[in-house]
Amino acid sequence: MDEQAFRNIGSTLEGITTHTATASFITGSFSYTPDQMRAIITDFLDLARSYEHSLNTARYMATVEAPGLDYASESHAVAARAMGEDYLRSIENSRQYCLAQAQKFQDTLDDYLGLEHRNVAQLNQAGPQNDQAGPVSGV
């Protein structure tokens, strides 16, 4: 996981909440500017790319072979493959979560700007370079 991308999401979200005190409880509200939303989308997509890189490098864990022909070697390899497959599922779940969060922010941004919803996974594949709806350069 790319810790820098994770920190970027946290720093982007910092300071965007406001709290108003009332007599018996505290209410909160969130407000994002379009640029903040684009930054959050970009950060989630960067983190998803980091998970994808981890998936590619971790695939070896799920295909490990026994070093010898004895029973113990094979049983260790079976256990290692099972752990590798669990790890791959965990990374894929995290990647999917990041993509889902990026999509939610993209949908909200599109609604705010009065545009049709677009798929964040396809933002780099088509559309004009100066498009104001989604993340810009590097996404």
N, C-alpha and C positions, 0 to 999 in steps of 0.2 A: 504494500500500500504506500502511496506517495504521501508522506506526512506533510509536505509543503502544501499540497492541494487541500488536504484536510484542514490545515491551519488557515488557508485562504478562505475557506467557507466560514470558519469561525470569525475571522476578522471582518469579513464582509457583512456578517449578521450583527456584529457589535454595534451598539448605539442606535439601532433602528427601532427600538421599542420605547414607548412612552407610557408612563403609569400615572393615573389620575386617582387621588385619594377621595373617598366619599366617607360619609359618617360611619358606615358599618363594614365596608369592604373596599378592596382595591380592584379597579378595572384596568385592563390593559388594551392596547391597540398596537397594531403593526402598520407601519407605512414604509413602502419601498418606492424609490424613484425608478424609472425605467432603466437607468444605468446601473443601479444596484441590482436589479433583477437580472440584467444581462451578465453582470459579474458573478452572481450566484449560479446562474445556468452554466457559465464557463467553468467555474470551479467544480461543480458536480460532474460535468463532462470530463474534465481533466482527471478527476479522481476515478471515474469509470474507466478511462483509458489506462490509468495506472493498474487497476484491477485486471484489465484485459492482458496487460503485460505480465502480471503475476500469474495469470492463468496459463499463458504460453510457456513460462519457465517452470511452472509447477507440474506440468503434465508428466514429466519424467518420474515424479514420485508415484504416480498411479500405474506405472509400467515397469517398475523395478523387477529385475530377475534374480533368482537365487544364485549366490556365488558358487555354490557347490551342488552336488547331486544328493546329499544326505537329506533326511527328513527335516532336521532342524533348520537348515538353510532355506528350504522351500516354505516352511511354516513362518519363518521370519519375513520372507518375501511376500507371502500372502497378507500378513498383518500390515506390512509397509504399504502395499497396494491399497488395502482397505482405508488406511489413514490418508493416503494420498487422494483417494476418491472423495473422502469426506472433506478434505481441505479444498479440493477443486469445487465441490458444491458450495462450500462456504464463500469462497471467493466469487463464484458466479452469482450467488444471492446478493452479495454486497455490491457487485457491479450493476445488477438489475435494480437494486434500491437506488443507487446514484442516478441511473438513467430515468427512473420513475420520478425522482425528485426534480431533476432537470426538466422533465416534461411538464410537471405540475407548474413550475415557475414559468415555463414557456407559454403554457395555456393561459395562465393569469396575465402575463405580459400581452399576449395576443388579444385577450378580452379587453384589457385596459386601452390598448391602441386601436381597438375596433377592427382587428384583422381576423381572418380565418385561422383556426388552430393549425399548427405545423408540427411535424415530428422532429424532435431535436436530433435524432440519429441521422436525419437527412439534411440538416442545415448546411453542411459543407458541400453537399453534392449538387445543389442547384440554387438558382436565384442570383439576383444582382449582388455585387460586392458591397454596394452602399445601402443595403437593406437595413432599415432602422428597427425592425421588429425583433430580431433575435440577436444573439451574441455576435460580436464582430471579431475580426482578425484573430486567427489561432483557434477557432472553435470548429 
